[in-house]
Amino acid sequence: VTANDQFKLKLYNATTKMCRKTLLGPTFGSALKKLMLVPSEESQEEHRYGAYMTEDKVGLVIMPLDGNPHNAMALIAHPSGVVHLCVSHDGRYLFTAGGADCTVHMW
C-alpha cells in the first residue's frame, strides 16, 4: 500500500509489483504520513483495522481498504502536529508523539 498527497491509496500485487487498485484514502485535512495494520487476535480476524496519521490527526480505518469514506475516522491528536505513531503488540493501544508540545498520547 502506498499513499500520495492527493488522498489516494494504491494497492500493489506483491508478486508482479503492478498496481491492483487505486482507492480514495482518508480525507481529514492533510495527506497520510503513516499507515499501519493494528494487530488482532485470531478470533477477531473479521474486525481488522488500520491506524494512520496525518499532519495533526490520528485515525482508524476499517480493513480491507475499499475507498469508502464512512469506514474511516480521525481525531486531532496534537495541536502542534504528530511526528510518530506506533501500536502496542496486542493492538489495544495506539501511541502518538507530538512535535513542539513534546508529549506522548496513549489512545
DSSP file (Angstrom, degrees, kcal/mol; ACC not computed):
  #  RESIDUE AA STRUCTURE BP1 BP2  ACC     N-H-->O    O-->H-N    N-H-->O    O-->H-N    TCO  KAPPA ALPHA  PHI   PSI    X-CA   Y-CA   Z-CA
    1    1 A V              0   0    0      0, 0.0     2,-0.3     0, 0.0    10,-0.2   0.000 360.0 360.0 360.0 131.8    0.0    0.0    0.0
    2    2 A T  E     -A   10   0A   0      8,-2.0     8,-2.7     2,-0.0     2,-0.3  -0.939 360.0-155.0-127.2 155.6    1.3    3.5   -0.9
    3    3 A A  E     -A    9   0A   0     -2,-0.3     2,-0.2     6,-0.2     6,-0.2  -0.949   6.7-163.3-127.7 148.8   -0.3    6.9   -0.3
    4    4 A N    >   -     0   0    0      4,-1.7     3,-1.0    -2,-0.3    28,-0.4  -0.692  38.8 -97.1-123.0-179.3    0.2   10.2   -2.1
    5    5 A D  T 3  S+     0   0    0      1,-0.3    26,-0.1    -2,-0.2    -2,-0.0   0.409 114.2  69.4 -80.6   3.9   -0.6   13.8   -1.4
    6    6 A Q  T 3  S-     0   0    0      2,-0.2    -1,-0.3    24,-0.0     3,-0.1   0.047 117.7-103.5-106.6  23.3   -3.9   13.6   -3.4
    7    7 A F  S <  S+     0   0    0     -3,-1.0    18,-3.5     1,-0.2     2,-0.4   0.777  77.8 138.1  62.0  31.1   -5.6   11.4   -0.8
    8    8 A K  E     - B   0  24A   0     16,-0.2    -4,-1.7    -4,-0.2     2,-0.4  -0.878  39.5-158.5-108.5 140.1   -5.1    8.3   -3.0
    9    9 A L  E     -AB   3  23A   0     14,-2.8    14,-3.2    -2,-0.4     2,-0.5  -0.948   7.6-157.9-111.8 136.3   -4.1    4.8   -1.8
   10   10 A K  E     -AB   2  22A   0     -8,-2.7    -8,-2.0    -2,-0.4     2,-0.5  -0.968   2.6-154.3-117.8 128.9   -2.6    2.4   -4.2
   11   11 A L  E     - B   0  21A   0     10,-2.8     9,-3.2    -2,-0.5    10,-1.4  -0.879  15.6-160.4-100.7 129.2   -2.7   -1.4   -3.6
   12   12 A Y  E     - B   0  19A   0     -2,-0.5     2,-0.4     7,-0.3     7,-0.2  -0.830  22.0-116.3-112.8 148.0    0.1   -3.4   -5.3
   13   13 A N     >  -     0   0    0      5,-2.7     4,-1.7    -2,-0.3     5,-0.2  -0.694  22.5-144.9 -76.4 127.7    0.4   -7.0   -6.1
   14   14 A A  T  4 S+     0   0    0     -2,-0.4    -1,-0.1     2,-0.2    -2,-0.0   0.785  94.3  42.4 -68.7 -27.3    3.4   -8.4   -4.1
   15   15 A T  T  4 S+     0   0    0      1,-0.1    -1,-0.2     3,-0.1    -2,-0.0   0.938 125.6  27.7 -84.5 -51.8    4.4  -10.8   -6.9
   16   16 A T  T  4 S-     0   0    0      2,-0.1    -2,-0.2     1,-0.0     3,-0.1   0.615  91.5-136.2 -89.2 -12.3    4.1   -8.8  -10.1
   17   17 A K     <  +     0   0    0     -4,-1.7     2,-0.3     1,-0.2    -3,-0.1   0.720  58.9 135.9  62.1  23.0    4.6   -5.3   -8.5
   18   18 A M        -     0   0    0     -5,-0.2    -5,-2.7     1,-0.0     2,-0.4  -0.754  65.4-100.7-101.3 149.6    1.7   -3.9  -10.5
   19   19 A C  E     -B   12   0A   0     -2,-0.3    -7,-0.3    -7,-0.2     3,-0.1  -0.532  34.8-177.4 -69.5 122.2   -1.0   -1.7   -9.2
   20   20 A R  E     -     0   0A   0     -9,-3.2     2,-0.3    -2,-0.4    -8,-0.2   0.839  64.7  -2.9 -86.1 -38.1   -4.1   -3.7   -8.4
   21   21 A K  E     -B   11   0A   0    -10,-1.4   -10,-2.8     2,-0.0     2,-0.5  -0.994  51.7-146.6-158.3 144.9   -6.4   -0.9   -7.3
   22   22 A T  E     +B   10   0A   0     -2,-0.3     2,-0.3   -12,-0.2   -12,-0.2  -0.984  30.3 179.6-116.0 128.0   -6.4    2.9   -6.6
   23   23 A L  E     -B    9   0A   0    -14,-3.2   -14,-2.8    -2,-0.5     2,-0.5  -0.838  34.8-101.7-127.2 159.5   -8.7    4.0   -3.8
   24   24 A L  E     -B    8   0A   0     -2,-0.3   -16,-0.2   -16,-0.2    43,-0.2  -0.709  42.0-153.6 -77.6 127.2   -9.8    7.2   -2.0
   25   25 A G        -     0   0    0    -18,-3.5     2,-0.1    -2,-0.5    47,-0.1  -0.317  39.2 -59.1 -90.7 179.4   -7.9    7.4    1.3
   26   26 A P        -     0   0    0      0, 0.0     2,-0.4     0, 0.0    -1,-0.2  -0.380  46.8-157.2 -59.9 135.8   -9.0    9.3    4.4
   27   27 A T        +     0   0    0     42,-0.1     2,-0.7    -3,-0.1     4,-0.1  -0.533  38.5 139.1-118.5  63.4   -9.5   13.0    3.6
   28   28 A F  S    S-     0   0    0      2,-0.4     2,-1.4    -2,-0.4    29,-0.1  -0.631  82.6 -63.8-109.6  72.1   -9.1   14.7    7.0
   29   29 A G  S    S+     0   0    0     -2,-0.7     2,-0.3    25,-0.1    -2,-0.0  -0.532 114.5  27.2  92.5 -71.4   -7.2   17.8    6.3
   30   30 A S  S    S-     0   0    0     -2,-1.4    -2,-0.4     1,-0.1     3,-0.1  -0.777  89.4 -85.2-125.7 169.0   -3.8   16.6    5.1
   31   31 A A        -     0   0    0     -2,-0.3    24,-0.3     1,-0.1   -26,-0.1  -0.212  56.5 -83.2 -70.4 161.9   -2.4   13.5    3.3
   32   32 A L        -     0   0    0    -28,-0.4    22,-0.2    -6,-0.2    -1,-0.1  -0.399  36.3-178.6 -66.7 138.7   -1.4   10.4    5.1
   33   33 A K  S    S+     0   0    0     20,-3.3     2,-0.3     1,-0.4    21,-0.2   0.671  72.4   9.1-104.1 -29.9    2.1   10.3    6.6
   34   34 A K  E     -C   53   0B   0     19,-1.3    19,-2.0     2,-0.0    -1,-0.4  -0.986  56.5-174.4-154.0 141.1    1.9    6.7    8.0
   35   35 A L  E     +C   52   0B   0     -2,-0.3     2,-0.3    17,-0.2    17,-0.2  -0.994  14.6 170.0-136.8 128.2   -0.5    3.8    7.8
   36   36 A M  E     -C   51   0B   0     15,-2.9    15,-3.2    -2,-0.4     2,-0.3  -0.989  34.7-110.9-141.1 150.4    0.0    0.6    9.8
   37   37 A L  E     -C   50   0B   0     -2,-0.3    13,-0.2    13,-0.2    50,-0.1  -0.612  29.0-132.4 -79.7 134.2   -2.1   -2.6   10.5
   38   38 A V  E     -C   49   0B   0     11,-2.7    11,-0.5    -2,-0.3    51,-0.1  -0.774  26.4-121.4 -86.8 123.4   -3.4   -2.9   14.0
   39   39 A P        -     0   0    0      0, 0.0     2,-0.3     0, 0.0    49,-0.1  -0.305  36.3-179.8 -63.6 148.0   -2.7   -6.5   15.3
   40   40 A S        -     0   0    0     52,-0.0    51,-0.1     8,-0.0     2,-0.1  -0.947  30.5 -93.6-143.1 165.2   -5.7   -8.5   16.4
   41   41 A E    >   -     0   0    0     -2,-0.3     3,-1.4    49,-0.1    49,-0.0  -0.361  37.4-112.4 -74.8 159.3   -6.4  -11.9   17.9
   42   42 A E  G >  S+     0   0    0      1,-0.3     3,-1.2     2,-0.2     4,-0.1   0.815 116.9  60.9 -62.3 -29.8   -7.3  -14.8   15.6
   43   43 A S  G 3  S+     0   0    0      1,-0.3    -1,-0.3     2,-0.1     3,-0.2   0.664 106.6  46.7 -72.2 -14.8  -10.9  -14.8   16.9
   44   44 A Q  G X   +     0   0    0     -3,-1.4     3,-1.6     1,-0.1    -1,-0.3  -0.049  69.8 125.7-115.4  31.2  -11.4  -11.3   15.7
   45   45 A E  T <   +     0   0    0     -3,-1.2     3,-0.3     1,-0.3    -1,-0.1   0.774  69.7  60.4 -61.7 -27.1  -10.0  -11.6   12.2
   46   46 A E  T 3  S+     0   0    0      1,-0.2     2,-0.5    -3,-0.2    -1,-0.3   0.656 100.3  59.1 -76.7 -13.0  -13.2  -10.3   10.6
   47   47 A H  S <  S+     0   0    0     -3,-1.6     2,-0.3    15,-0.0    -1,-0.2  -0.678  72.7 157.9-115.2  75.4  -12.7   -7.0   12.5
   48   48 A R        -     0   0    0     -2,-0.5    15,-2.4    15,-0.4     2,-0.3  -0.749  17.5-168.1 -99.9 147.3   -9.3   -5.7   11.3
   49   49 A Y  E     -CD  38  62B   0    -11,-0.5   -11,-2.7    -2,-0.3     2,-0.4  -0.936  14.4-146.5-132.3 154.1   -8.3   -2.0   11.5
   50   50 A G  E     -CD  37  61B   0     11,-2.7    11,-2.4    -2,-0.3     2,-0.4  -0.969  14.6-146.7-116.7 139.0   -5.5    0.1   10.1
   51   51 A A  E     +CD  36  60B   0    -15,-3.2   -15,-2.9    -2,-0.4     2,-0.3  -0.847  22.9 176.5-103.1 141.1   -4.1    3.1   12.1
   52   52 A Y  E     -CD  35  59B   0      7,-2.3     7,-2.4    -2,-0.4     2,-0.3  -0.941  16.7-152.0-140.4 163.1   -2.9    6.2   10.3
   53   53 A M  E     -CD  34  58B   0    -19,-2.0   -20,-3.3    -2,-0.3   -19,-1.3  -0.989   7.8-175.9-135.9 147.8   -1.6    9.6   11.0
   54   54 A T        -     0   0    0      3,-2.5    28,-0.3    -2,-0.3   -22,-0.1  -0.414  57.8 -66.1-117.7-161.7   -1.7   12.9    9.1
   55   55 A E  S    S-     0   0    0    -24,-0.3    27,-2.9     1,-0.2   -26,-0.1   0.913 128.0  -3.4 -58.0 -44.5    0.0   16.2   10.0
   56   56 A D  S    S+     0   0    0     25,-0.3    21,-2.0    21,-0.1    22,-0.9   0.323 120.5  74.4-132.9   7.0   -2.1   16.8   13.1
   57   57 A K  E     - E   0  76B   0     19,-0.3    -3,-2.5    20,-0.2     2,-0.4  -0.864  51.6-158.1-125.4 157.0   -4.6   13.9   13.3
   58   58 A V  E     +DE  53  75B   0     17,-2.2    17,-2.6    -2,-0.3     2,-0.3  -0.977  26.7 162.3-127.4 144.5   -4.6   10.2   14.2
   59   59 A G  E     -DE  52  74B   0     -7,-2.4    -7,-2.3    -2,-0.4     2,-0.3  -0.930  31.8-122.1-154.6 175.7   -7.3    7.8   12.9
   60   60 A L  E     -DE  51  73B   0     13,-1.3    13,-2.2    -2,-0.3     2,-0.4  -0.942  16.7-166.0-124.7 147.0   -8.6    4.3   12.2
   61   61 A V  E     -DE  50  72B   0    -11,-2.4   -11,-2.7    -2,-0.3     2,-0.3  -0.997  26.5-117.0-132.4 139.0   -9.8    2.8    9.0
   62   62 A I  E     -D   49   0B   0      9,-2.6     4,-0.2    -2,-0.4   -13,-0.2  -0.584  47.5-100.1 -75.9 132.6  -11.7   -0.5    8.7
   63   63 A M  S    S+     0   0    0    -15,-2.4   -15,-0.4    -2,-0.3     2,-0.1  -0.691  95.2  54.9 -95.1 151.8   -9.8   -3.1    6.7
   64   64 A P  S    S-     0   0    0      0, 0.0     2,-0.2     0, 0.0    -2,-0.1   0.561  90.7-120.6 -74.8 155.8   -9.8   -4.2    3.9
   65   65 A L        +     0   0    0      1,-0.1    -2,-0.1    -2,-0.1   -40,-0.1  -0.451  45.3 158.8 -65.8 128.9   -9.4   -0.9    2.2
   66   66 A D        -     0   0    0     -4,-0.2    -1,-0.1    -2,-0.2   -42,-0.1   0.390  56.3-110.0-133.1  -0.3  -12.3   -0.2   -0.1
   67   67 A G        +     0   0    0      1,-0.3    -2,-0.1   -43,-0.2   -43,-0.0   0.434  68.0 142.5  85.7  -1.9  -12.3    3.6   -0.6
   68   68 A N    >   -     0   0    0      1,-0.2     3,-1.7     3,-0.1    -1,-0.3  -0.632  43.5-152.7 -75.3 118.3  -15.5    4.1    1.4
   69   69 A P  G >  S+     0   0    0      0, 0.0     3,-1.0     0, 0.0    -1,-0.2   0.693  91.1  67.1 -67.2 -16.4  -15.1    7.4    3.4
   70   70 A H  G 3  S+     0   0    0      1,-0.2    -2,-0.1    -9,-0.0     0, 0.0   0.543  88.8  67.4 -79.8  -5.9  -17.6    6.1    6.0
   71   71 A N  G <  S+     0   0    0     -3,-1.7    -9,-2.6    -9,-0.1     2,-0.3   0.232  94.8  67.6 -95.9  13.5  -15.0    3.4    7.0
   72   72 A A  E <   -E   61   0B   0     -3,-1.0     2,-0.3   -11,-0.2   -11,-0.2  -0.958  54.1-179.8-133.8 151.5  -12.5    5.9    8.4
   73   73 A M  E     -E   60   0B   0    -13,-2.2   -13,-1.3    -2,-0.3     2,-0.3  -0.972   5.7-166.7-143.9 157.5  -12.4    8.3   11.4
   74   74 A A  E     -E   59   0B   0     -2,-0.3     2,-0.3   -15,-0.2   -15,-0.2  -0.993   5.2-163.0-146.9 152.3   -9.9   10.8   12.7
   75   75 A L  E     -E   58   0B   0    -17,-2.6   -17,-2.2    -2,-0.3     2,-0.6  -0.961  36.2-103.9-130.4 148.8   -9.2   12.8   15.9
   76   76 A I  E     +E   57   0B   0     -2,-0.3   -19,-0.3   -19,-0.2    -2,-0.0  -0.649  41.9 179.2 -71.7 119.6   -7.0   15.8   16.4
   77   77 A A        +     0   0    0    -21,-2.0    -1,-0.2    -2,-0.6   -20,-0.2   0.917  61.0   6.3 -92.4 -50.3   -4.1   14.3   18.3
   78   78 A H    >   -     0   0    0    -22,-0.9     3,-1.3     1,-0.1    -1,-0.3  -1.000  59.8-139.7-138.3 133.4   -1.6   17.1   18.9
   79   79 A P  T 3  S+     0   0    0      0, 0.0     3,-0.1     0, 0.0    -1,-0.1   0.792 106.0  45.3 -65.3 -26.9   -2.1   20.8   18.3
   80   80 A S  T 3  S-     0   0    0      1,-0.3    20,-0.4    -3,-0.0     2,-0.1   0.342 125.7 -84.6 -99.3   8.1    1.4   21.2   17.0
   81   81 A G    <   -     0   0    0     -3,-1.3    18,-1.6   -25,-0.2     2,-0.5  -0.107  36.7 -91.0 109.5 154.4    1.4   18.1   14.8
   82   82 A V  E     +F   98   0C   0    -27,-2.9    16,-0.2   -28,-0.3   -25,-0.1  -0.871  32.1 176.6-101.4 131.2    2.0   14.4   15.1
   83   83 A V  E     +     0   0C   0     14,-2.9     2,-0.3    -2,-0.5    15,-0.2   0.645  65.3  16.0-108.6 -19.7    5.6   13.2   14.5
   84   84 A H  E     -F   97   0C   0     13,-1.1    13,-2.1     2,-0.0     2,-0.4  -0.996  53.5-167.9-155.4 150.9    5.2    9.4   15.2
   85   85 A L  E     +F   96   0C   0     -2,-0.3     2,-0.3    11,-0.2    11,-0.2  -0.999  13.9 166.5-137.0 136.0    2.6    6.7   15.5
   86   86 A C  E     -F   95   0C   0      9,-2.2     9,-3.0    -2,-0.4     2,-0.4  -0.973  23.3-136.3-146.1 163.0    3.0    3.2   16.9
   87   87 A V  E     -F   94   0C   0     -2,-0.3     7,-0.2     7,-0.2   -50,-0.0  -0.920  26.2-110.8-121.1 141.4    0.7    0.3   18.0
   88   88 A S    >   -     0   0    0      5,-2.6     3,-1.4    -2,-0.4    -1,-0.0  -0.284  36.7-106.2 -66.1 159.5    1.1   -1.9   21.1
   89   89 A H  T 3  S+     0   0    0      1,-0.3    -1,-0.1     2,-0.1    -2,-0.0   0.772 120.8  45.1 -61.5 -27.4    1.9   -5.6   20.4
   90   90 A D  T 3  S-     0   0    0      3,-0.0    -1,-0.3   -52,-0.0   -49,-0.1   0.482 109.9-120.5 -95.9  -2.9   -1.7   -6.7   21.3
   91   91 A G  S <  S+     0   0    0     -3,-1.4    -2,-0.1     2,-0.2     3,-0.0   0.568  81.8 114.2  80.4   8.8   -3.4   -3.9   19.3
   92   92 A R  S    S+     0   0    0      1,-0.1     2,-0.4   -52,-0.0    -3,-0.0   0.771  72.8  39.9 -83.2 -25.6   -5.2   -2.4   22.2
   93   93 A Y        -     0   0    0      2,-0.0    -5,-2.6    13,-0.0     2,-0.4  -0.947  59.2-156.3-130.7 145.3   -3.4    0.9   22.3
   94   94 A L  E     -F   87   0C   0     -2,-0.4    13,-3.3    -7,-0.2     2,-0.4  -0.929  14.7-157.1-110.8 143.0   -2.1    3.5   19.9
   95   95 A F  E     -FG  86 106C   0     -9,-3.0    -9,-2.2    -2,-0.4     2,-0.4  -0.980   9.0-173.9-121.8 132.6    0.7    5.8   20.9
   96   96 A T  E     -FG  85 105C   0      9,-2.2     9,-2.7    -2,-0.4     2,-0.4  -0.963  12.0-149.5-124.9 144.5    1.4    9.2   19.2
   97   97 A A  E     -FG  84 104C   0    -13,-2.1   -14,-2.9    -2,-0.4   -13,-1.1  -0.940  15.8-140.1-112.6 133.8    4.2   11.6   19.8
   98   98 A G  E     -F   82   0C   0      5,-3.0   -16,-0.2    -2,-0.4     4,-0.1  -0.445   5.8-136.6 -88.1 163.8    3.8   15.3   19.4
   99   99 A G  S >  S+     0   0    0    -18,-1.6     3,-1.1    -2,-0.1    -1,-0.1   0.881  87.7   4.3 -82.8 -94.6    6.2   17.7   17.8
  100  100 A A  T 3  S+     0   0    0    -20,-0.4   -19,-0.0     1,-0.2    -2,-0.0   0.733 126.3  62.6 -70.2 -23.1    6.7   21.0   19.6
  101  101 A D  T 3  S-     0   0    0    -20,-0.2    -1,-0.2     2,-0.1    -2,-0.1   0.626  92.7-144.9 -80.4 -10.1    4.5   20.0   22.6
  102  102 A C    <   +     0   0    0     -3,-1.1     2,-0.3     1,-0.2    -3,-0.1   0.876  49.8 134.8  52.6  46.3    6.8   17.1   23.5
  103  103 A T        -     0   0    0      2,-0.0    -5,-3.0     0, 0.0     2,-0.4  -0.870  47.6-147.4-123.3 158.3    4.0   14.8   24.6
  104  104 A V  E     -G   97   0C   0     -2,-0.3     2,-0.4    -7,-0.2    -7,-0.2  -0.996  16.0-159.3-122.4 128.4    3.1   11.2   24.1
  105  105 A H  E     -G   96   0C   0     -9,-2.7    -9,-2.2    -2,-0.4     2,-0.5  -0.886   6.4-152.8-109.0 139.9   -0.6   10.2   24.0
  106  106 A M  E      G   95   0C   0     -2,-0.4   -11,-0.2   -11,-0.2    -2,-0.0  -0.961 360.0 360.0-108.9 120.8   -1.9    6.7   24.6
  107  107 A W              0   0    0    -13,-3.3   -12,-0.1    -2,-0.5    -1,-0.1   0.375 360.0 360.0-105.6 360.0   -5.2    6.1   22.8
